[in-house]
Amino acid sequence: MADNSHIRLGKRVKKSKAHPFGWEYMAQIPPDEPCIVALPGSDADNSKKANGFAKMIEEILKDKRMPIYSVEYELAGRISVADREAMLNHFGQGTPNSPLLRGRDEDNGYIPQYIRELYAQTLAPRLRAADGSRLSIAQTAQRLNMITFVNHCQGSTVSFQLERLLVEDLKSLGHSEKVRNYLLKQVHNVDVAPVIPYGITQTTTFKFASFADEKVTSVRTPQSEYILQRKREHERFMAGINGNQAARTAGDRPFTMNFSLFRPTGNETVFAVNNMYPVEVQKDEDFDGIEHTFDSYSDKDDDYRTKQGDQLSQAFHEVVNWLAEHSKKNQETLTELPDIFKEPRFSRIIARAQNNRYDFITKETGIQKARRGNSR
């Protein structure tokens, strides 16, 4: 089947007679403008949805003057879930022999046309001077530091594919592998409910995920498989002592990972929780799919969210504002992003996440040892 997919880029602007909805279509993003590119899920098939997603990010920002762009997808019959599954299988983290891939003409590494169009509108101009010649490494790094991608679900797939195109473009411009690796780290991504491979991205990426989100956990990684296995083991164990008052008094409780983090690579930081909402909320028909929605993370106040859900949302807000502030610092001179672990503003958030991770592991270890002891 021919790939007739396209993308439309737009920008949030002040409402006026010319732009009554505060939305303006754009041919491309100025290559030297600090900005946020908001990549929504695959259902953003019109300007209202694209603008609505951009608005949610605008509400997070402390600096309301920050330019925000978003996109609407014209998939023209393409099935985004199949594209995503193909990409995951290409990197060995999908579902082998997935029925979604049966009869597919394209190979698993194929990058759709609409993503190539978006690359030409966003990243390609930041590598080149007006005459098309290659910019210096410092100029390129400075421009790349001025753009931040904030992505949800399928948007994370789009951004990951943009990275692959960036790698090829940097090669075509004659940059060495060492320079390519350096420049890729100057691109910043924030992925909410990501559905992309772990441990592969070369850009600086911050992921926010709930392990109660089935779409997120469909990505097969050593880290996620380990956590899900421990979760299942503990749930089975708790089911066995459900009526045991002594065990409950001893402090055993249903599995919780609380607010945690892990780093698949030095440039990829994953913040995760076991669940954003209590189980009873997840099961309520009025909240169907709530663990996956963007506003579960973007809403500042949510009376239904768990404590760890609030902590994950707070971390997400802080990272987005940090990157927005950083992008503006690069207007005058190249300023590289420091490691988040060395940023004072994140010290409390990271300490809380690390401590919870430690508690989670030691708690689980203790329970497993107790179970083995009782079985003798």
PyMOL commands that set and color helices and strands:
alter all, ss='L'
color gray80, all
select helices_A, chain A and resi 47-60+80-90+99-101+113-122+124-127+137-145+154-172+177-184+216-218+222-240+245-249+279-283+285-287+295-298+307-329+340-342+344-374
alter helices_A, ss='H'
color red, helices_A
select strands_A, chain A and resi 6-12+23-26+35-39+68-74+147-152+188-192+204-210+259-265+268-273
alter strands_A, ss='S'
color yellow, strands_A
deselect
rebuild
show_as cartoon
